[in-house]
Amino acid sequence: MKLRRSRTSKRGRIEIIPMIDVMFFLLATFMLTSLAMQRLDAVRVTLPQGRAQQLSQDTALTLSVDRANHVFINQQLVQLDQLAPVVAKLLHRDGNIVVAADEGAANGVVVQAMLEARKAGAQHFLVAVHRE
């Protein structure tokens, strides 16, 4: 007498729900990581629109001019007549300074700040723009 099996063999299948869970976890991780990479210590200025290449992360000295024509060096408020000694202390050997000027800032103040930084030994000025 031949006995039949009560169970029939089933084909294996791929469960997709755990894969979706892992993908959402990875998405959340990458989003939080990208937010942590943003420079949140920068002075708030409205940058003009333009096309520019991405800068490397080793350029740390930033000259900012806000809408009220206040001059900042790496978030430190500086008067124009005191700008050259402060830049001389903080300037890297490559001589690069990132200029982040607000759209509403007076051009004369930005140019005067750049001239004072040039007196302190700055060689190249990189203008920050908001990428389109």
C-alpha positions as CSV (number, residue, x, y, z in Angstrom):
1,M,0.0,0.0,0.0
2,K,1.3,3.4,-1.1
3,L,0.8,6.3,1.3
4,R,0.4,9.7,0.0
5,R,2.1,12.6,1.6
6,S,-0.3,15.0,3.2
7,R,2.0,17.9,2.4
8,T,2.9,18.9,-1.1
9,S,6.2,20.5,-1.6
10,K,6.0,24.2,-2.2
11,R,8.4,26.2,-4.2
12,G,10.6,28.8,-2.3
13,R,9.7,32.4,-2.7
14,I,11.5,35.7,-2.0
15,E,10.0,37.8,0.7
16,I,10.1,41.4,-0.4
17,I,8.8,43.1,2.8
18,P,12.0,42.7,4.8
19,M,13.9,44.1,1.7
20,I,11.6,47.2,1.7
21,D,12.3,47.7,5.5
22,V,16.1,47.6,4.9
23,M,15.8,50.0,2.0
24,F,13.8,52.5,4.1
25,F,16.4,52.2,6.9
26,L,19.2,52.9,4.4
27,L,17.3,55.8,3.0
28,A,16.8,57.4,6.4
29,T,20.5,56.7,7.3
30,F,21.8,58.5,4.2
31,M,19.4,61.4,4.7
32,L,20.6,62.0,8.2
33,T,24.2,61.6,7.2
34,S,23.8,64.2,4.4
35,L,22.2,66.6,6.9
36,A,25.2,66.1,9.2
37,M,27.6,67.0,6.4
38,Q,26.0,70.5,5.9
39,R,27.9,73.5,7.3
40,L,25.5,74.7,9.9
41,D,28.0,77.1,11.5
42,A,27.9,79.5,8.5
43,V,26.6,83.0,8.7
44,R,23.2,83.2,7.0
45,V,23.4,85.2,3.7
46,T,21.4,85.0,0.5
47,L,23.8,84.0,-2.2
48,P,23.4,85.0,-5.8
49,Q,22.4,82.4,-8.4
50,G,25.2,81.0,-10.6
51,R,27.0,78.0,-11.9
52,A,30.2,76.9,-10.1
53,Q,32.2,73.8,-9.4
54,Q,32.1,72.2,-5.9
55,L,34.9,73.2,-3.6
56,S,37.1,70.8,-1.7
57,Q,36.6,70.7,2.0
58,D,40.1,72.0,2.9
59,T,39.1,75.7,2.2
60,A,38.0,76.7,5.7
61,L,38.5,80.5,5.7
62,T,35.3,82.3,4.8
63,L,34.8,86.0,4.4
64,S,31.1,86.8,4.8
65,V,29.3,90.1,4.3
66,D,25.6,90.2,5.3
67,R,22.8,92.4,4.2
68,A,23.5,94.9,6.9
69,N,27.2,95.2,5.6
70,H,28.7,93.5,8.7
71,V,31.9,91.6,7.9
72,F,32.6,88.2,9.3
73,I,35.6,85.9,9.2
74,N,34.4,82.3,10.0
75,Q,31.4,83.7,11.9
76,Q,33.5,86.1,13.9
77,L,32.3,89.7,13.5
78,V,35.3,91.9,12.4
79,Q,35.6,95.6,11.7
80,L,37.1,96.5,8.3
81,D,40.1,98.2,9.9
82,Q,40.8,95.0,12.0
83,L,40.3,92.6,9.1
84,A,43.9,92.3,7.9
85,P,45.4,91.1,11.2
86,V,42.6,88.6,11.8
87,V,43.0,87.2,8.2
88,A,46.8,87.0,8.6
89,K,46.4,84.8,11.7
90,L,43.8,82.4,10.1
91,L,45.0,82.3,6.5
92,H,46.1,78.9,5.2
93,R,49.3,78.6,3.2
94,D,47.4,78.2,-0.1
95,G,46.0,81.8,0.4
96,N,42.4,80.9,-0.6
97,I,39.4,82.8,0.9
98,V,35.8,82.0,0.2
99,V,33.8,85.2,-0.2
100,A,30.1,84.7,0.7
101,A,28.4,88.0,0.2
102,D,24.7,88.6,0.5
103,E,22.9,89.9,-2.6
104,G,21.8,93.0,-0.7
105,A,25.3,93.8,0.6
106,A,27.0,96.9,-0.7
107,N,29.6,96.1,-3.4
108,G,31.9,98.7,-1.9
109,V,32.0,97.0,1.4
110,V,32.7,93.6,-0.2
111,V,35.5,95.1,-2.3
112,Q,37.0,96.9,0.7
113,A,37.0,93.6,2.7
114,M,38.6,91.8,-0.2
115,L,41.3,94.5,-0.4
116,E,42.0,94.2,3.3
117,A,42.3,90.4,3.0
118,R,44.7,90.9,0.1
119,K,46.9,93.1,2.3
120,A,47.0,90.2,4.8
121,G,48.3,87.8,2.2
122,A,45.3,86.3,0.5
123,Q,46.1,85.2,-3.0
124,H,42.9,83.8,-4.4
125,F,39.2,84.7,-3.8
126,L,36.5,82.1,-4.4
127,V,33.0,83.6,-4.7
128,A,30.3,81.5,-3.1
129,V,27.0,81.2,-5.1
130,H,23.8,79.3,-4.7
131,R,23.8,76.4,-7.2
132,E,20.9,76.4,-9.7
